[in-house]
Amino acid sequence: MNAATAMPGKDVTGGVTFLSRELKAPVIAQTFTAPGDQAREESWSHEEYLAAVPGRQVASRAVNGTRMRISAARLPRIKTLEDFTLTHVPAVARDVIAHLATTTFIARKENVVLLGPPGTGKTHIAIALAIKAAEATCPVAFDSATGWITRLAGARDHGRLAGELKRLNRYRVLVIDEVGYLPFDAASAALFFQLAAARYETGSIILTSNLIFSRWGETLGGDVAAAATIDRLVHHAHVIALDGDSCRTRAHRAGPPPAAGTTTR
């Protein structure tokens, strides 16, 4: 069977199945009859039907591609901006977060730095922006600050540090979570600086930290190393300060939701 004989009048389904297989577009074979029925009922033109059928294949590939990028990013959990309660976030920061959700910062190779005490939603927002990036077809990679340092230290010990830093530039976005929770020794602080320097104006970083910048010397081996690292990170960056009570503390104070069938006053 070949393309010339794939569409005999008696076997349209077989012909479409063959052609979709040749085009590596299986969704067309699986779904072409439904828009065909709709086209007849609504008197579509041939062009409208022709656009509808491959449109389903394209939509399917987009969904599958997003799913694969999210899986490859190794996010610790799925969090979305729609799930995030913004009531405790200042109005200016809300506007910035809404702008970042458009992912235009990625094309400009800008960074996002989220600062604040534990439980204020920094990691939630970072993950949510990473998912937005994946939906925008951008490769993403997530790890904690100590996780990235462990990875780079392993590459350094095997003489592959330069290659690993170059390989990481294939990701449009790197998420570095929990900077400041554990202090770095001098060697680790140097690796962290090299990571920030390698990303400078080549790719975006989304970073979370429980420390304000003036305290980064406590975790990066001194004020000089901290200043050099901060300089690379914030030159093209959106810095968002989150404050207030921990989300988990607020949820604990609120208590469990009322049982079904009960009323509250």
Steps between C-alpha positions, in 0.01 A plus 500: 500500500631849418381858526349491151273209585439584866168676447275282288136598526411182684758528776541858614577391856780271384641771279499761777659248739777432249566868430496600866749223573727622220474854637558377858172666596297228675247741649369572150406135452347483847283811471431589136147359498366730775579827323376337181158446658505853637600638159204332333257618766625859494578519127868576541710576195771254400758749625340520845502123533857481374608747770307324778649152457875580521412758763416214736836339432681825574302548824582146609871549433496824700341328800739204480799731460402700807455180699845376397669832586336509842609141566856575384517806727480272808272735690441381856125549461251668268403852604321762293446873535128434494545298821696774675324735742618852425311680778815537714713616205540878446313634198822602323641148536173351372535707184858382455401135547218540247749646251749219563225247424512617137859355491630799303787524750642176358550639150681797657716261709391670820504344845238477773609522863244418771600602853315444826461297818411130484144422400423821310455326167838547334537141382134486396546802274831367364342167406197672350721721282701194397177335385406813305843480333446134411161588350681763291726222358802599712722223647516536879708339777429519874713421804582636843810715539681212670385267223651722231825530695520123543449459126766755410745363759468155344569645156801693634642191668485317166651789303168581330396825668529722190307246294228467764452875523475516121253211498279677752470790258276275291233568761325829445416514871681366807315503832728525804300445817587571865815711474608579854347212691839329521829695487754424226868452560742699285517236225122470481457879496746516209296242309182696566665815365611312189145381442362854531776635276445231235129588485560876483326633188477147356201354686255567781525401864206482739645508851348485848668599826400555860775761537500865398797590281691667785520160672616294202858524622394265780428222252739577213830501684528874563378838380738523203383173343138588580529843335647351183225237480221747572638733233463229233153400618327835539641698206209379288256377761155534651544496878188421702496528879236287669422555865245412762401182677575158362223366276514180703465695827199689366339175390564348845345799677197485272444141606336223296206584276155447660353155459236451233156594619622740772475877507739759634427838647 
